[in-house]
Every structure is written in C-alpha cells, then in structure tokens.
Amino acid sequence: MQASRFTKLLIQALRTDSNTKASVALTVKGVLGQTADLAQYQDSTGAIFQRIGASSTSFGTGLQFRMGRAKYDFAVDGGGAPGLITPATNCVIPDNAIIYGGLCNSTTALVGSTTTIAIGTSAGSAANSLKTATAEATYAADAVLALTPVMTAATAVKMTAAGSITITTATAALTAGVLEITVFYFVAAA
C-alpha cells in the first residue's frame, strides 16, 4: 500500500515584528523512494520559500545547502611520502560549488616528524585552498580547527571542476592520526 502523495498541514505563526498572524502551509510527501521534495514551506500565496529534500535543504530560489565530509585515517590511507593523500573515506564536491565554511577535527592526533599539513581538493581548487600548510602539532587529539572559508565572500572557494578533499604533507610523512574534515557549500548555477 502506497502512502498518500500529499498531506497538508496549516501552521499559524505569530510574527514578532508586527504581532500579527501569518499563515504558512507545510506540504509533506510520504512516498517511499521519493527523490523530490519531502516537504515544502509555502506562504499564503503558495510561493515556496523552503524545500526539504532527501539529502539537502534549500531556501528561497531553490539554493541547496550541502555538506561534504572526508576522513583521513593513517591506518587506511598511509602517511604520504610526503605528498598528496586522497582519503579513502571521501566525498566529491561538484563543479561550481562555492565552499563557504568548514571545520576539521583530529579525533586522533596527527603525528609525524615536523611535517606540515595542508587541506585542499584533488581538482577544482588548490591543494591548500581549504587550509594552508599548518604544523602537525596543531592537529592534537580532539582539536577542532576552522578551515580557510569562514562564512565570508572573501574566504569562500569556488570549485572550477569536481574534486575530492585531500591533505598534503610536506617535509615528512605522517606516522599516525585520524582527521575528519567537513565542508559546507552550495552549487552555483555556473
């Protein structure tokens, strides 16, 4: 038995600026395997101002905010020679994506011999576009570090081709560590 395709729920919200009621309609779809919008928020005229999809949320004109993750694990990915490492656990950031923020978390301290670590992408940006070369000691156990894009236009990175998250070691190879990298982005029209 298949669920009903559309169910509407009317939510009355109190606007704090003018203290008047505004109505918002929430359309919920309940079809198994649905790949389109799971929910839509609409104003009283039927204009959609937020969509909730299976893997992302969009606001306004259909802009979808996305998250990409990679995990470097010395036991799986090795230590570099030194050089470029593309972690096995990774994502592909699409062409025309604008990366506007991100964090990295060394769940196990990165260890090497006075090496530096940069974070970037395999294509579409530079090997250090997400974080310039930083001393390994900075990546102590449970350190949470901001990436270069910090929610400003001046620091955002626009991908010129699809690419995966990479780390690059310099001076010496890593000998241990786990680093989780998370980026936040949206895909521009071109």
C-alpha positions, 0 to 999 in steps of 0.5 A: 500500500502506497502512502498518500502523495500529499498531506497538508498541514496549516501552521499559524505563526505569530510574527514578532515584528508586527504581532500579527498572524501569518499563515504558512502551509507545510506540504509533506510527501510520504512516498517511499523512494521519493527523490523530490521534495519531502516537504515544502514551506509555502506562504499564503500565496503558495510561493515556496520559500523552503524545500526539504529534500532527501539529502539537502535543504534549500531556501528561497530560489531553490539554493541547496545547502550541502555538506561534504565530509572526508576522513583521513585515517593513517591506518587506511590511507598511509602517511604520504611520502610526503605528498598528496593523500586522497582519503579513502573515506571521501566525498566529491564536491561538484563543479561550481560549488562555492565552499563557504565554511568548514571545520576539521577535527583530529579525533586522533592526533596527527603525528609525524616528524615536523611535517606540515599539513595542508587541506585542499581538493584533488581538482577544482581548487588548490591543494591548500585552498581549504587550509594552508600548510599548518604544523602537525602539532596543531592537529592534537587529539580532539582539536577542532580547527576552522578551515580557510572559508569562514562564512565570508565572500572573501574566504569562500572557494569556488570549485572550477571542476569536481574534486575530492578533499585531500591533505598534503604533507610536506617535509615528512610523512605522517606516522599516525592520526585520524582527521575528519574534515567537513565542508559546507557549500552550495552549487552555483548555477555556473 
